[in-house]
């Protein structure tokens, strides 16, 4: 699961392992908030630093136009968006990528607890601008 070619591979691997533990314990069929609460407990137990339902401003032409809450911001670098759906669709992937771009975060995870097997996608923001690029 850890591919050292990817940035933050070890951290995303730890988040995915926490998610697998939650899915193995609860299975599918619960509402998203149940998985959020369980993942919060699991990541705390595993020593990960995060904020849950982290408010992130959305900007247009450098002006604030609203806010969005990412399910988890882990170690201040990984956005984690959770779903509890039978099947992920392209719109969910596009939404998660849009959040990365709006927040200017480089890496994110989209995790779906709603299917029989845990689904996860590692996302990269191709429009990411580091502080030195801005």
N, C-alpha and C positions, 0 to 999 in steps of 0.2 A: 504494500500500500504506500510505502514511503519511496518516492522517486526523487533522489537528491538533485535532479536536474531542475526541479520546480522550486521556485522561491517559496519559502515558508513550508516546505514539504513536511518537516517533522511536526510542526504545529497543526497543519491541516490533518495530518495522520492522527494526531491525538484527539482532535475534535471528532473525526469520523469514528474512531474507536469508542469514544463516549456515546456517540449516536447509536452505534451498533449495540452497545450494552443496554441502552434504553429500549431499543426496538426488540432485542431478545427478551427483555424482561416484560414489556407491555404488549408486544405484538402490534398489529394494526387495528384500526377501528375507533380510536379515540379522537377527540377534537384536538386541534393544533395546540391550544393552550396547555393541555395535559402533557404533551411532549415537551413544550417549552419548560414547564416546571420540572419535569423529570431530568431534562438535559441540564438545567441550572444546577440541580443537586449533583449530577454525575460530574460535571465540569468542576464544581467546587471540590468534590471529593478527590479529583485528579489534579488539583492544584493549578488549574487554569485561571487566569485573570480575565474578567469580562464584565460588561454591563449588559443587562437585559433590557429590551425595548428601548434602545439607545436613540434619543432624538438626534436626527441629523438634518441640518438645514439644506434646502435645495436652492440653488442660485440660477438665475438667468442673467447673462451679461453682467456678472459679478454683483447682482442685486438679489437679496433674499426674496423668494416668492412663496415659500412654504416650508413645511417640515415633513419628514417621513421617519418612522421608527423602524430601524433594522431590528430583527429579533434578538440578535446578539452581536456585539462588537467584542471580539476576543483579542486579548493582548494589544488592543488599540490598532491592530493591523488587518484583521480578518473579519469581514462581514459574513454573518451566517443567517441565511433566510430559511425558515422552516415551513414546510407544507405538510398537510395530512390528507392527501388526495389519493384516489385509486390509481391515477396515472398522471405524471407530469406532462405538461404540454409545452410547446414552443413559447407560448405567451409567458409562462412562469420563468423560463430561462431568460427571455428578453427583459422581463421586469427586474430580475436579479442583476443582470448586467447593467441596466439603466441605473440602478441604485449605486453600483460601484462607480459608474461614471459621474453621477451626481455628487457623490461623497468624495470623489477622487481617491478611492481606495484601490490598491493594485490587485488584491486577491480576495475572492469570496467563495463561499460554499452554499449550494442550494441542496437542502436535505429534505427528502420526502419520507415520512413515517407511515403514510397511508397505504402503501402497497404491501403485499405479503413479504417481500424482501425489502430491506432498507435500500432506498435509491439516493445517490448523491452525485453531484456534479461539482467539479472544481472549476471556478471561473477566473478568468484573467481579464483585467481592464486594459484593453489595447490603447485606450486614450489616456492612460495614467500619466500624470505629470508630477515628477518628484519636486521637492522644494527647490532644488538647484535649477530645474527647468522653468520655474515660474518667474 
